[in-house]
Amino acid sequence: MQMVYKPLKEKEYRKYLKIVGWELEKGHIDYKLRNEKGQFLCTIKIAHSKNGEKGVAADSVKKTTQEFKKRGWEWPPKKKAKST
């Protein structure tokens, strides 16, 4: 069974990346996804809609999901539990 990937709003996508310490870096055309050590993982496409919102393309969400699965992580990541 194939999983269907949906585009994500850029703000939501960045929130997920922040949880695991990853970041997006603006490249010439696309964005570069970098892990917590600053190592390049893949390119990410962010599309602009007619109403001005930015969204991460579905194929880029798929790439990110695959990078998480390689590490045995769940996508989307859950918020870190607060220590008491």
C-alpha positions in Angstrom: 0.0 0.0 0.0 1.4 3.4 -1.0 1.1 6.3 1.3 -0.3 9.6 -0.1 1.7 12.7 0.8 0.1 16.1 1.2 1.7 19.5 1.0 2.3 21.2 4.3 2.3 24.9 5.2 5.9 26.1 5.5 5.3 27.4 9.1 4.1 23.9 10.2 6.9 22.1 8.4 9.6 24.4 10.0 8.0 23.7 13.4 8.5 20.0 12.9 12.1 20.4 11.8 12.8 22.6 14.9 11.7 19.7 17.2 14.5 17.5 15.9 17.0 20.3 15.5 17.0 20.4 11.7 16.8 23.5 9.6 16.1 24.8 6.1 18.7 26.9 4.3 17.7 29.0 1.3 19.5 27.8 -1.8 19.7 29.3 -5.2 16.2 28.0 -6.3 15.1 25.4 -3.7 15.9 25.0 0.0 18.5 22.8 1.5 17.5 20.5 4.4 20.2 20.2 7.0 20.4 17.9 10.0 21.3 18.8 13.5 25.0 18.7 12.6 24.6 21.0 9.6 25.0 18.2 7.1 23.1 18.4 3.8 20.2 15.8 3.5 18.2 16.8 0.5 16.6 19.7 -1.4 13.1 20.9 -0.5 10.7 22.7 -2.8 8.5 25.5 -1.3 5.8 26.6 -3.6 4.0 30.0 -3.4 0.2 29.9 -3.8 -2.0 32.5 -5.4 -3.0 33.9 -2.0 0.6 34.4 -0.9 0.9 31.4 1.4 4.0 29.2 1.1 3.7 25.5 1.2 6.2 22.6 1.1 5.5 20.4 -2.0 4.2 16.9 -1.4 7.3 15.3 -2.9 9.5 17.2 -0.5 7.3 16.0 2.4 7.9 12.5 1.1 11.7 13.0 1.1 11.6 14.3 4.6 9.5 11.3 5.8 12.1 9.0 4.2 14.9 10.7 6.0 13.0 10.3 9.3 12.3 6.6 8.6 16.1 6.0 7.9 16.7 7.1 11.5 13.8 5.1 12.9 11.9 8.3 13.8 8.2 9.0 13.4 6.9 11.7 11.0 5.5 14.1 11.9 7.6 14.3 15.1 5.7 14.8 18.4 6.5 17.7 20.7 9.2 16.9 23.1 7.9 15.9 26.6 8.7 18.5 29.3 10.9 17.1 32.0 9.5 17.7 35.5 
